[in-house]
Amino acid sequence: MTVKSPKNQENTKTFHYFAQALETSLAGALSLFLAGACQLPEPYWAAISAIVVMQSDPQAIMDDAWKRLVGTAIGALVGTGVIFLAGMTLWSFALAVMIASLACALFGRWETYRFAGVTVAIVMLVIHHGPPWVVGLHRFLEVSFGICVAYAIAFVAAKTFRRA
């Protein structure tokens, strides 16, 4: 067993922080670039998603990414559906958040209800140009870009630098 000196432990910690900061910034910037290159209307959601899910362990990213993707899909579908059926009112918004949360529970994915609710709010409350189903689809695609880029960067970094 190798015992590390306090100086070596501090250097290791500093390297980890630097590497994580670099990976996170790359994930945010690359996902923003790719979503913009695909002409998605709000590519900043890809960057935000990449930064939110970015972790040093690719498996942890996949666990969080799955929750975020499922919640985003449920929220986009519910928000879009409620706009089509009931329009945008305070009560239809409240109903959509409730339906999205209950859908997460119904599908056995309760841990995704916050992502679903946030996506309902984005789809229903932010002023967009275009039909609601397009807005929901764009939101899902933008979030997916960010998650996929974050996973790819963490995976490559783990294999290259950490031998994880």
N, C-alpha and C positions, 0 to 999 in steps of 0.2 A: 504494500500500500504506500502510495506517495503522499507525503504531507506537504501541502503548499504553504509557503510563507505568507504572512499578511500582505506583503508587497505584491506577490504573484496573484493572490486572490483579488486584490484591488485592480490589478491590470486586467484580469479576466473579466471582472465585472464591468470595467470601463469599455473593454472591447465589445462585450455583449450589448451594452447600451448604444454604442456607436453603430454596431451592425444592425440593431433593431430600428434605430432612427433612419439609417440609410435605406433599409428594406422598405420601411413604411413610406418614406418620401418617394421612392421609386414606384411603389405600388400605386400611390395616389396620382403621381404625374403620368405614369404609363396608362392607367385606366382612363384618366381624363383625356389624354391624347387619343386613345383608341375609340372611345365613345364619340368624341368629336369627329374623328375621321370617318366614322360610320354615320355621321350627320344626325345623331340623336339630339333632340332639341335641348335637353338639359343635362349635358355630360358631367356636370359637377356632382350629380348623384352617384355616378360611378366612382369618382374620387372619394367621396364621403364614405361610400360602402367599403372601399378598399381599406381606408384608414380605420374604420370601425372594426373590421374583422381581422386586421393584421396582427399576427402573433408569430412568435419564433417557431412554434411547433405546427407543421402542416396539418397534423391530425386535429389539433385544437381549432385551427381555421376551418377545417371541414365540418366539425361539429357545430361551430357558430354559423358557418355559411349555410348549412342545411336549414337551420332554424330561420335564418334571415330570408332565404329563398322561399321557403314554405309560407312564412308570414307575409312576405311581400306579395306572393301569388294570391293568397286568400284575400288580403286587403285590396288588391287591385281588382279582383273579380267582384267582390262585394261592393266596393265603392262605385265601380262602373255600373253594376246592376241596379243599385239603389238610385243613382242619378237617372238612369233610363226609366225606371218604374215610378219614382216619386219626385224627381227633380232635386234641386239643392235648396234645402231649408235647414234650419236649426234642428228640427225634429228628425228629418231624414238622415242628417249627419249622425245624430245620436243613435238612431236605429241602426245605421250601417256599422258603427263601431261595436255596438252590442252584437249584431249578427256575425261580424268578423271574429269577435272574441269567442262567441259560442261555437262557430264553425271550427276554430282551432281546437276547442275542447272535444267536439264531436269527432274530429279526425285523429284524436289522441295526440295532439301537438299543442297542448296548453302553453308550453314554454314559448310559443311563437306569437302569442296574442298581442304583445306590445308592438312587434313589427307589423302585424296586420293592422292594428289601430293607427299606427303612424302612416302607413300607406293609404289607408282610407282617408286620413286627413289631407295628405298630399294630393290625392286624386280629386277629392271633393272640394277642398278649400282654396287651393292655389289656382289662380286664374290661368287657364291654358287656352290655347287656340287649337281647335280640332275636336273631333268627337271623343266622348269619354273613354270608349274602348281603346282608342289609339293612345290616349294619355296613360291608361293603365298598362298597356303593352310596353310603351316606352319606359315607364318607371321600372317595370320588371326587367327589361333588357339592360337599362343603365345600372341597376343594382347587380345584376348578374355579371356584367363586365367587371365591375369593381371586385367582386368576390373571386372570380376566376383569375384575375391578374394577381390579387393578393396571394392566392393559393400557389400559383405558379412561381412567384418570386420566393415565397417561403420554402417551397419544395426545393428549388434550385439552390438556395442559400444553405438549406440543411444538408443537402447532398455534397455541396462544394466545400463549405467551411466547417460545418459541425460534425459531419459524418453521422448524422442522426438516422 
